[in-house]
């Protein structure tokens, strides 16, 4: 399996198993039709989480591996406030994701995830609220 996809799946699994986030749909791009699943979740429960496929920068092209330093993980928390039937708001879920993944050691990385930011997403439609929770780590491809 791809190193970046392994990081993505481990992050999604950690969010899914958090008892405080029970019932919140968590998706990755592994899903066959991610867009439709997100639309269904936002149209039903009004709240969901997507762990985006990580991106990376080759930190030092001379080192063997190559070293991906940093590798970025972004978790997008999406809410349709008109349809959100639960007691949790997007910002609360985003804060919980920040707590759950900060210093989380994923198997495919050389260092634990480190929180980088929590900010409103520029990609949110006008009637929705989206937050991006970003983390970084270091990993080596071999």
Buried (B, 14 or more C-beta within 10 A) or exposed (E): EEBBBBBBBBBBEBBBEBEEBEEBBBBBEEEEEBEEBBEEBBEEBBBBBBBBBBEBEEBEEEEEBBBBBBBBBBBBBBBBEEBBEEEBBBBBBBBBBBEBBBEBEBEBBBBBBBBBEBEEBEEBEEEBBBBBBBBBBBBBBE
